Each structure stands twice: as C-alpha cells, then as structure tokens.
Amino acid sequence: MDNSNLHNLEEKFQAKIDAEIKIEPKDWMPEKYRKTLIRQISQHAHSEVVGMLPEGNWLTRAPSLNRKLILLAKIQDEGGHGLYLYSAAETLGISRDELVDQLLTGKAKYSSIFNYPSINWADIGAIGWLVDGAAIMNQVMLTRTSYGPYARAMVRICKEESFHQRQGYELLLTMSQGTDEQKEMVQDAFNRWWWPSLMMFGPSDKESTHSAQSMKWKIKRKSNDELRQAFVDATVPQAEFLGLTVPDDQLKWNEERNHYDFGPIDWDEFWSVVKGNGPCNRERLKARQKAHDEGAWVREAATAYAEKRRKRKAEKESTQVA
Amino acid sequence: MSKQDWPLWEVFIRSKSGLHHKHAGSLHAADAEMAIENARDVYTRRNEGVSIWVVESTNIAASSPEEGDMFEGAKSKIYRHPTFYDIPDEVGHM
C-alpha cells in the first residue's frame, strides 16, 4: 500500500470515529489503533482474572453462608468478565493462548490495585465498594468506546458490576453498625484501599502517555483526572454515611469548583507497584501460574472427552449406514 | 487435538420464548455440547436466556465491509417506506 492510500484510509477512519460510527472487527483500522486496543482490552481482561485472587483469599473464611454465596457469585462474575474481554481482544487477531501467555510471563500488565493484599474481612467490602466503584467509573465511559466488541462487552460488564459495588458497601454498612472492633476494621480497610483506588485511574493527565491519541480515537472519552475527580465526588459522601474518616487531611469541598479538592497522590508508590514491586505482585503471578498448571488436566480431559464423543457419534452413524 | 485447537463458538441466546436468538458473544470449547454448557455459565448467569445456539465461528459466512455498495440499492428506494405516501388526515389512521 502506498503512502497516499494509507493516508486516505486513515482519514476515512477518523471521519467515521468523528461521526460516532463504531469500528467493527472486519473494518479497516490503523495498526496502532489495533495494537492500543489489544493492549488495553487484554490488560483489562487480565485485571478481571487476577482480581479473583484477593477475593478468593476470603472465600473459605466468609463469616456466613450468605456472604460466601455472594462472594462466590462475584468471583464467578469476574471470571466471566475476563472471558468477555478476552473474546473482544481476539476479534483483533490475537489468540487466547497468546493472551494468557502474556499474562503468565509478565509481558502484559494488569491493574496494580490487585497487587495489594486483602488482610481483613472488611477488605472484601472495600474492594467491592472502592475498587469496583472506581472500575465502574471507567467502564461506564467505555460502554461508548469506538470499538464495537469492546463497547458491547462493557455494557454486559456494567450491568453486573453494580451488584459488586452494592454488596461491598452493604457489607461495610453492616460492619459499621457492629462492635467497636468491627468499626475499626472498616476504617483500617478504608485507609489502605483509598489511595490505591485513586491510583486506579492512572497517571495524571499531564503524565499520561497514551491519553491524547486514545481520546482522538474515542477509545477513551474522559481523561484520567476527570474520572478520578468524579470518583472522589461520588465516594466521599458515601464514606461519611459509613462514619468513616477519609485518610487525606487536604480533602475539602470546593464551593467554587463544585468538586472536592484532595491531596497529592504518591506517584512513586504507583510506579513502584506498576514495575512489579507492590506487596503482592510476585504472589499473584505465582498463584495464577499455579492455577493454570493445575488446571491443565481439566483442559486435557475436556479435549479427550470431545474426541471420544466425536468417535462414538461417527461409529453410530457408520452402523446406521450399514 | 490440543487446547490450542479448541474452536471458537459464537453464542446466540433467546431471552424468552417468542423472541429471536440474539448474538451474545463468543467462547472457546472442545465441542458443541461443552460450548453450550460454557455459554450457560458465561452468558446466562442472571436468567438472560431460555435457549442457546452455538455455531462454530468458521461456519459463519459474512459479507465484507469493503462491499459497502452491497447495500446501496436499498437507499434510493424510499417508496418502500410507508412515510413516502401522503394520506389526508381526514382518512384517519392507516
């Protein structure tokens, strides 16, 4: 393809994006658009899958059968969300096995939030309320992303995600009406999850390397800082309702801006966790690798069973012919 | 057949009797039966369906987006729409 032809295709592509026409798998797209989406969607998928680990930590220790059922359902949803997203990524021409491989070899990233430990039962509530709450901010925006399969996966995910946030908040609400010790557990979990949740929106707009192009292609529709602000504004009153103190002495309602002002984020911590030095990075990948290895026999059994069924069917058909 | 060869299946769900099956997404499975079982777990966890179809993706023939003019013919035939015809108000609803 010569340069002017490529330029022409790129212009047509941008015109479609500007006209809010979704891009579908077989449509022409710039290689960089494809690569950006594969990176973003697969990171998102990996986050869903790794996100099952901190919650799985509490599955056998949930304080009641009811809470255990809820947590199981939530974890199953996360697995499902991973699948929707892997499928969306595959429409861009990468295979599932390559994607899984990229996660296990550490070549692909997942959300850093899952490199923090879930230390007490209130953490399960905090993850649902804050982590899923922050994810929802991002995901609601992504239901309008320019790539059709990604947008459709997001619609499905958002429908289910609301349960995740509400169960988490309700869990904390219950504990915050309990004993002093339980109240302390809620505050402790909140203190530890608040800042990492704000970091989930990524670097500030000034530092974000992928943002401008992603906004132009309408992969993203709101900036990291915009989404972070929306999250703070929505979450602070919810924290107050639980009787919690936000661990930020600079947090203050700003009448003029009509938003909360909040203190600076520790970006050194953010980058350190991204680069693999968070409290649980190694543990998470090890657990993922272990689950993958120990699941090998299930994949083999499914393959063998399909083979057996196929043979049986073929034999039956051949005897019918005879 | 290794795991790598598990085909991709497109999943169609009928949300309730009386409605069409509608494309819900896709998944990998070793055969059709397992694809249906996986589809139940992945796409109908909240009563989204009463019936599931799965089709191996490679068995779907599709039009190509480059053949955009494939649909041109219909665009000019506005007389195929009821709004093309002016009927006096006095005639009432038609």
Interface residues (C-beta under 8 A of the other chain):
Chain A: E24 K26 D27 W28 A73 Q76 D77 G80 L83 Y84 S87 E90 S95 R96 D97 R152 A153 R156 E160 R299 E300 A302 T303 Y305 A306 E307 R309 R310
Chain B: M1 S2 K3 Q4 W6 L8 G25 S26 L27 H28 A29 A30 D31 E33 M34 D41 V42 R45 R46 A62 S64 P65
